[in-house]
Amino acid sequence: MPGPPARTNAAELQRHLAGLTGHTAAHVKPYGKHLLIQMHRGDSIDTVARLTEVAHGKYIAAFRSHTGRWEPLPASADSIRKTAELVTTLLAPYLEP
């Protein structure tokens, strides 16, 4: 079970995604050291991306390819907010409801 910091970071990322995308279909699930960005479309849940904290406050992002493998995105940032901005820019079509 994720600890309080992971749940807090997940809630913060979800708020940023809602503000950046203009909808609440993107949900964030803490999973170990990762924050999974999932799209809820009807009854289906699609895991689109994940953020991993590699140092205090520094995050890298990866995209879930069609093969199910995690492919690194050419972006990292020093805050959840900045990483959310990068992810929404790079993965905009995948974050549409």
Buried (B, 14 or more C-beta within 10 A) or exposed (E): EBEEEBBEBBEBBBBBBBEBBEEEBBBBBBEEEBBBBBBEEEEEEEBBBBBBBEEEEBBBBBBBEEEEEBEEBEBBBEEBBBBBBBBBEBBEEBBEE
